[in-house]
Amino acid sequence: MRYAQTAHDATIGQLQGSGFGHGESRCKNAIIANKDPLRDGVSLLIRRSLMYPFGFLSAQNNGPMNQPFFKYHVFFCTNQRDGGEQCCENCNATEIRGYAKKRIKELGLSGQGKVRINTAGCLDRCGQGPVIVVYPESIWYTYVDREDVEEIITEHLQNGRIVKRLQI
C-alpha cells in the first residue's frame, strides 16, 4: 500500500495504481484525511476526490476527476429484516437483482462507462415496496417483478427516460 507523504506523492499520477479510488478509498482516505494538508502537502481536492466514489481518478478510470466510472450505478436493496417486518428481501430482491445483473451483461451494458448493478443494505424505504436507486440522478424506483425491472433497464438505463409509473 502507498500513502501520500509529501506534495509530490500526493499528485494524481502518484495515486494512480496505488489502490485508491475503487472500493478501498474510504478506508485509505481516513489515513490521508488525518494528515495535516499544510504540513504534508495533501490538497483538499485530492482528499475530497478520494472520498466520492462517482468522481475520483483511479487506475481503472483514466478520465477527468469529474467523469463517473459508470454512466449508471444501480443499487438494489436486498435487506432482510427479522420478525417478519416488511423488507425488500421479502419481495425476492436478491433474485430480481440477479436477473438485472444478468440482463445488463447480456445486453452488453456492463463495464466502465456503462452500467453497474450492486447490492445495497437497507435503503430505509421499506414501506414503499422493494426499491432500487439509480445514480448519478438519484432516481428511486419500486418494482413488482422482472417485467418492471426490464422496463427500467430498457427505458432508463438504455434510453435515458425515467419510468414515471415505477418512480417513488
Backbone as a ProteinNet text record, in pm:
[ID]
protein_1_A
[PRIMARY]
MRYAQTAHDATIGQLQGSGFGHGESRCKNAIIANKDPLRDGVSLLIRRSLMYPFGFLSAQNNGPMNQPFFKYHVFFCTNQRDGGEQCCENCNATEIRGYAKKRIKELGLSGQGKVRINTAGCLDRCGQGPVIVVYPESIWYTYVDREDVEEIITEHLQNGRIVKRLQI
[TERTIARY]
83.6	0	87.5	38.7	114.9	30.2	84.9	15	90.9	16.8	80.6	150.1	278.6	355	395.4	409.3	452.5	365.4	384.1	308.9	337.6	462.1	497.5	421.1	417	346.3	196.3	144.9	1.1	-49.7	38.3	-8.8	-96	-184.6	-274.1	-196.1	-86.4	-5.6	45.1	83	132.9	20.6	-101	-211.4	-268	-247.3	-295.1	-224.4	-302	-244.8	-208	-238.4	-199.1	-309.1	-420.2	-530.4	-633.7	-604.5	-701.1	-813.9	-930.3	-1037.2	-1144.4	-1114.1	-1218.9	-1227.5	-1333.4	-1355.1	-1283.9	-1153.9	-1075.7	-1062.8	-1117.3	-1089.3	-1131.4	-1244.3	-1289.9	-1194.1	-1144.5	-1051.7	-919.6	-864.6	-736.3	-749.5	-864.4	-885.3	-880.4	-926.6	-923.6	-780	-686.8	-546.7	-497	-528.3	-485.8	-556.3	-686.3	-764.1	-711.4	-648.4	-595.5	-460.9	-403.3	-276.5	-304.4	-208.8	-219.4	-186.9	-285.7	-261.1	-152.2	-133.5	-28.4	108.4	117	245	282.3	187.2	216.1	192.1	131.7	110.9	-4.1	-91.6	-205.6	-316.8	-353.4	-452	-593.2	-678.4	-818.9	-882.4	-844.9	-900.4	-874.2	-751.7	-718.2	-790.9	-790.4	-860.7	-1008.1	-1070.8	-1212.8	-1238.2	-1150.5	-1172.4	-1166	-1091.6	-1083.2	-1206.6	-1280.7	-1397.6	-1520.5	-1530.1	-1653.4	-1637.2	-1707.1	-1685.8	-1728.1	-1807.5	-1852.4	-1769.7	-1666.2	-1590	-1442.4	-1383.5	-1243.2	-1165.2	-1036.1	-947.3	-875.3	-875.4	-807.6	-736.2	-669.4	-601.4	-703.8	-827.3	-929.2	-996.2	-988	-1056.5	-956.1	-910.1	-807.4	-865.4	-995.3	-1059.7	-1047	-1109.5	-1104.7	-1172	-1137.4	-1188.1	-1339.2	-1402.6	-1546.8	-1623.2	-1553.9	-1618.1	-1645.6	-1772	-1802.7	-1745.6	-1712.1	-1661.2	-1772.1	-1896.2	-2012.4	-2110.2	-2176.8	-2282	-2398.5	-2436	-2542.1	-2492.4	-2517.6	-2484.4	-2616	-2660	-2791.9	-2776	-2842.5	-2836.5	-2971.4	-2971.8	-3090.1	-3083.9	-3184.7	-3192.9	-3228.1	-3147.6	-3173.4	-3179	-3212.4	-3213.1	-3321.3	-3285.5	-3380.2	-3396.5	-3517.1	-3544.6	-3594.1	-3564.1	-3610.1	-3755.7	-3819.4	-3953.2	-4065.2	-4040.8	-4146.6	-4180.5	-4099.1	-4123.9	-4110	-4182.8	-4173	-4028.9	-3978.3	-3843.7	-3834.9	-3734.8	-3719.1	-3694.3	-3621.1	-3590.9	-3716.6	-3819.3	-3946.3	-4010.1	-3966	-4019.1	-3919.9	-3833.5	-3735.2	-3634.4	-3591	-3499.4	-3368	-3311.9	-3184.8	-3200.4	-3309.3	-3334.3	-3354.8	-3429.5	-3455.2	-3325.6	-3244.1	-3114.2	-3027.3	-3025.9	-2950.5	-2997.9	-3128.6	-3185.7	-3136.4	-3141.1	-3098	-2950.8	-2868.1	-2724.5	-2699.7	-2771	-2758.6	-2802.4	-2914.3	-2965.7	-2870.2	-2814.2	-2719.8	-2599.1	-2551	-2438	-2479.2	-2597.2	-2646	-2659.1	-2700.6	-2721.2	-2591.8	-2480.9	-2352.8	-2343.5	-2418.5	-2423.1	-2335.5	-2262.9	-2182.4	-2039.6	-1977.2	-1838.2	-1820.4	-1695.4	-1660.1	-1737.9	-1794.3	-1869.5	-2010.2	-2048.9	-2179.9	-2260.6	-2306.2	-2396.4	-2334.2	-2353.8	-2312.4	-2433.7	-2461	-2569.6	-2505.9	-2550.3	-2494.9	-2603.6	-2562	-2645.9	-2627.9	-2736.6	-2729.2	-2798	-2756	-2828.3	-2956.3	-3012.9	-3139.7	-3126.4	-3216.6	-3219.8	-3328.9	-3390.7	-3486.2	-3613.8	-3657.4	-3783.3	-3869.7	-3862.3	-3928.3	-4079.2	-4139.9	-4284.3	-4329.7	-4236.7	-4272	-4243.8	-4231.2	-4204.8	-4057	-4019.1	-3876.7	-3829.9	-3709.7	-3661.6	-3524.2	-3503.2	-3370.8	-3350.9	-3225	-3191.9	-3086.7	-3106.3	-3016.3	-2940	-2807.3	-2719.6	-2651.5	-2616.5	-2598.1	-2722.6	-2835.3	-2953.1	-3029.4	-3002.2	-3075.3	-3223.6	-3253.4	-3391.2	-3425.3	-3533.1	-3578.9	-3694.3	-3687.4	-3793.4	-3837.8	-3961.7	-4010.5	-4044.3	-4059.4	-4090	-4166.8	-4233.3	-4307.4	-4242.4	-4194.8	-4144.2	-4036	-3992.3	-3888.5	-3930.8	-4058.4	-4107.2	-4086.5	-4109.9	-4085.8	-3937.7	-3851.6	-3706.8	-3662.2	-3719.5	-3687.7	-3724.7	-3838	-3879.5	-3780.8	-3732.9	-3633.3	-3504.5	-3463.1	-3341.8	-3359.1	-3469.7	-3492.6	-3509.2	-3597.4	-3629.9	-3521.4	-3483	-3389.5	-3244.1	-3201.6	-3059.8	-3014.5	-3104.2	-3067.5	-3103.1	-3216.6	-3266	-3272	-3234.8	-3226.6	-3360.4	-3467.5	-3601.4	-3647	-3686.2	-3734	-3867.1	-3884	-4007.9	-4097.5	-4181.9	-4264.7	-4354.6	-4413	-4508.5	-4442.8	-4311.7	-4240.3	-4160.2	-4151.7	-4071.1	-4139.6	-4058.2	-4110.9	-4039.4
-118.6	0	124.2	226.5	350.4	464.5	543.6	658.4	785.3	891.1	1018.8	1075.1	1103.3	1159	1303.7	1340.8	1475.5	1527.8	1654.7	1713.2	1635.2	1594	1517.6	1385.3	1313.7	1185.9	1203.4	1318.2	1340.8	1377.9	1381.4	1413.1	1301	1335	1234.8	1119	1150.2	1045.5	944.2	990.8	900.6	817.2	873.5	799.6	695.3	712.7	612.8	481.2	375.3	243.3	212.2	300.1	276.8	211.6	176.4	114.7	215.5	345.7	447.6	449.2	486.8	516.7	412	286.9	190	90.6	96.7	0.9	35.8	55.9	77.5	224.3	315	457.8	510.8	467	523.8	490.7	367.1	328.6	403.2	406.4	471.4	622.6	675.6	819.2	864.9	782.3	819.3	845	767	785.8	919.5	948.2	1075.7	1192.1	1177.6	1287.8	1329.3	1239.1	1272.1	1342.5	1350.9	1422.7	1572.2	1649.9	1795.7	1834.4	1887.4	1916	2019.7	2113.1	2212.5	2151.5	2064.4	2001.7	1896.2	1814.8	1701.7	1729.1	1842.5	1875.5	1801.5	1738.2	1668.2	1769.7	1796.8	1901.6	1855.2	1951.4	1922.4	1858.5	1903.1	1847.1	1697.6	1656.8	1515.2	1438	1490.5	1420.8	1408	1515	1511.1	1414	1412.9	1325.5	1178.7	1146.9	1007.9	965.7	1062.4	1029.3	998.2	1051.7	1039.7	937.9	825	715.1	746.1	851.8	878.9	987.2	1037.8	1145.4	1137.7	1020	1009.7	959.5	982.8	930.3	811.4	700.3	581.8	512.4	404.3	328.1	272.3	248.8	193.6	300.7	427.6	535.7	645.5	651	748.8	878.7	898.9	1021.2	1130.8	1246.3	1357.4	1321	1393.6	1360.4	1374.2	1455.2	1471.5	1376.5	1287.1	1190.6	1063.5	1021	899.8	774.4	677.4	549.8	475.3	483.3	421.2	529.2	509	601.7	592.5	469.4	445.9	345.6	376.4	286.2	255.5	129.9	89.4	5.7	50.1	-21	-84.4	-215.7	-291	-316.1	-270	-304.8	-452	-527.7	-670.3	-702.9	-603.4	-620.7	-718.1	-801	-894	-852.6	-816.3	-778.6	-898.3	-896.8	-1003.4	-982.6	-1088	-1078.2	-1055.2	-1082.5	-1069.2	-927	-829.7	-691	-677.3	-579.7	-551.6	-518	-581.9	-552.8	-595.1	-545.5	-572	-719.4	-788.2	-928.8	-1015.8	-972.4	-1046.1	-1047.3	-959.5	-948.3	-1002.3	-1094.7	-1159.2	-1062	-965.8	-863.1	-921.1	-1019.5	-1077.8	-1146.9	-1219.9	-1288.9	-1188.3	-1081.7	-979.1	-903.6	-877.3	-813	-900.5	-1031.3	-1125.3	-1122.4	-1114.7	-1105	-977.2	-864.5	-736.3	-742.4	-797.7	-806.7	-892.3	-1003.4	-1092.3	-1021.4	-950.5	-879.7	-769.5	-696.8	-590.4	-649.7	-764.1	-830.2	-880.8	-942.1	-993.2	-880.7	-764.1	-650.6	-574.5	-618.5	-552.3	-415.8	-398	-268.5	-261.6	-367.2	-365.8	-321.2	-261.5	-220.9	-70.7	-27.8	113.2	198.2	307.1	398.2	350.4	238.9	181	169	47.5	25.8	-71	-43.4	-133.5	-162	-290.2	-333.4	-377.9	-319.8	-352.7	-388.1	-461.9	-492.1	-380.5	-344.2	-246.5	-305.8	-260.8	-295	-212.7	-197.8	-126.3	17.8	55.5	191.8	273.8	216.2	286.2	332.4	256.8	290.1	164.6	80.4	-49.8	-41.1	64.6	78.5	102.5	127.7	156	38.2	-79.5	-199.2	-216.8	-316.6	-332.8	-210.2	-162	-38.6	-55.9	26	44.9	194.3	234.8	374.6	377	467.1	479.9	610.3	598.5	714.8	730.5	850.6	967.9	1054.2	1019.9	1106.2	1092.8	990.5	962.5	939.6	858.8	823.4	694.5	700.2	586.1	517.6	384.2	303.4	195	152.9	29.9	-62.7	-190.2	-287.5	-403.2	-478	-595.1	-722.5	-718	-839.6	-806.8	-910.1	-895.2	-799.7	-801.1	-713.7	-566.1	-532.1	-394.2	-358.6	-449.7	-424.9	-418.7	-501.6	-497.7	-361.2	-305.9	-173.5	-65.4	-76.4	18.9	8.3	-114.9	-135.4	-73.4	-105.6	-57.5	93.6	145.4	287.5	376.5	347.1	436.6	408.7	284.7	254.6	251.1	214.9	214.4	344.7	403.9	519.4	649.4	645.9	768.7	830.3	752.6	803.1	745.3	832	789.7	716.9	606.5	529.1	584.5	679.1	751.9	659.4	556.7	471.9	391.6	372.7	297.1	386.4	514	607	635.4	640.9	678	803.2
0	0	0	-68	-79.1	-26.1	64	119.9	84.8	53.6	18.8	142	129.1	239.7	213.4	88.2	53	-59.2	-93.3	-204.9	-333	-351	-470.7	-473.8	-361.6	-355.1	-375.2	-342.1	-346.8	-485.3	-582.9	-717.5	-767.7	-858.5	-914.5	-975.6	-1044	-1105.7	-1004.3	-885.9	-784.3	-723.2	-720.6	-661.4	-756	-886.1	-980.3	-953.3	-950.7	-932.1	-789.8	-696.1	-557.8	-476.6	-542.1	-469.8	-426.7	-442.3	-405.4	-505.9	-460.2	-553	-562.3	-580.9	-606.8	-491.8	-415.2	-307.7	-179	-184.5	-63.6	-27	-108.4	-91.6	44.1	96.9	223.6	337.1	340.4	447	434.2	314.3	294.6	304.7	263.5	273.2	418.3	509.6	650.9	695.6	642.3	678.1	623.4	496.3	437.5	504.6	531.6	587.8	724.4	796.3	928.4	921.1	802.6	788.2	779.1	821	810.5	666.5	591.1	449.8	427	518.3	501.3	525.9	624.8	657.4	554.1	513.2	426.2	278.7	246.2	106.3	40.3	119.1	62.5	45.1	-77.6	-103	-70.5	-40	-15.2	-137.3	-255.7	-378.8	-387.5	-359.6	-367.8	-258.9	-135.4	-28.2	-60.1	-109	-141.8	-256.9	-355.7	-471	-431.1	-327.6	-283.2	-205.2	-151.9	-71.4	-154.5	-274.8	-351.5	-462.5	-453.9	-548.3	-690.7	-715.4	-851	-917.2	-853.3	-913.9	-883.7	-878.2	-846.6	-967.1	-963.2	-1065.5	-1005.5	-1073.7	-1022.9	-1137.6	-1106.1	-1210.3	-1309.4	-1263.9	-1350.9	-1436.5	-1398.8	-1468.7	-1497.5	-1618.9	-1652.7	-1706.1	-1688.6	-1734.1	-1631.1	-1658.9	-1564.3	-1432.6	-1326.5	-1193.7	-1182.5	-1266.7	-1255.5	-1347.2	-1414.3	-1502.8	-1423.5	-1416.2	-1339.3	-1405.4	-1324.2	-1374.7	-1446.9	-1393	-1455.2	-1497.3	-1609.7	-1651.2	-1552.8	-1518.1	-1419.5	-1316.9	-1191.2	-1080.5	-1010.9	-1018.2	-970.5	-844.3	-736.8	-609	-578.7	-558	-519.4	-369	-296.8	-154.9	-146.5	-74.1	-54.5	94.8	174.6	319	364.4	462.3	525.3	671.1	708.7	847.5	926.3	1055.1	1143.9	1183	1224.8	1282.2	1182.1	1055.6	956.8	916.2	958.5	918.1	767.6	709.6	566.4	530.8	426	376.7	231.3	164.6	21.5	-8.6	77.5	51.5	56.8	129.5	130	-8.7	-96.1	-232.8	-335.5	-293.8	-382.1	-443.5	-366	-416.3	-466.9	-397	-439.6	-574.9	-593.1	-720.1	-833.1	-807.9	-909.3	-941.8	-841.3	-864.7	-954.1	-926.7	-1010.1	-1154.1	-1172.5	-1306.5	-1375.9	-1305.3	-1363.1	-1402.7	-1316	-1343.6	-1468.4	-1478	-1593.3	-1722.2	-1717.1	-1835.1	-1880.8	-1785.7	-1820	-1893.2	-1847.2	-1914.7	-2052.5	-2061.8	-2191	-2294.7	-2249.1	-2338.5	-2368.8	-2309.6	-2331.8	-2265.8	-2156.9	-2088.8	-1964.7	-1932.1	-1809.6	-1840.4	-1741.6	-1754.1	-1744.6	-1754.9	-1742.3	-1841.5	-1791.4	-1875.5	-1906.2	-1846.4	-1875.5	-1746	-1713.9	-1600.8	-1501	-1374.6	-1266.3	-1179.8	-1155	-1066.5	-936	-824.1	-693.3	-592.4	-491.8	-376.4	-274.7	-210.2	-101	20.1	135.9	257.1	260.8	376.1	389	339.6	250.3	198	266.5	369.5	456.6	386.5	286.6	219.3	207.4	307.9	306.2	285	333.7	320.9	178.5	88.7	-49.7	-141.3	-82.1	-160.4	-183.7	-263.8	-293.1	-370.7	-339.6	-401.4	-463.7	-567.1	-624.8	-640.7	-643.6	-669.4	-779.1	-874.9	-989.3	-975.2	-967.6	-963.6	-1098.3	-1140.1	-1057.6	-1039.8	-1101.9	-1091.4	-960.4	-882.5	-757.8	-785.2	-884.2	-917.4	-843.6	-764.9	-686.2	-757.8	-760	-819.8	-723.6	-740.2	-681.1	-796.8	-769	-874.5	-812.7	-898.7	-853.4	-904.8	-1028.2	-1091.5	-1194.3	-1265.2	-1367.4	-1478.3	-1512	-1619.2	-1583.2	-1456.5	-1412.9	-1424.9	-1382.3	-1389	-1535	-1618.3	-1761.7	-1820.4	-1776.5	-1823.6	-1777.3	-1655.6	-1604.9	-1686.5	-1716.1	-1796.2	-1934.2	-2000.5	-2137.5	-2142.8	-2058.3	-2066.3	-2005.9	-1881.8	-1811.7	-1849.9	-1833.1	-1848.7	-1994.8	-2086.1	-2227.7	-2298.2	-2260.9	-2336.2	-2257.5	-2130.7	-2051.2	-2014	-2020	-1985.8	-1852	-1761.4	-1629.6	-1647.1	-1575.6	-1580	-1468.6	-1504.6	-1407.6	-1325.9	-1387.7	-1315.5	-1202.9	-1210.2	-1106.7	-1012.5	-1044.7	-964.2	-831.2	-725.6	-593	-544.4
[MASK]
++++++++++++++++++++++++++++++++++++++++++++++++++++++++++++++++++++++++++++++++++++++++++++++++++++++++++++++++++++++++++++++++++++++++++++++++++++++++++++++++++++++++

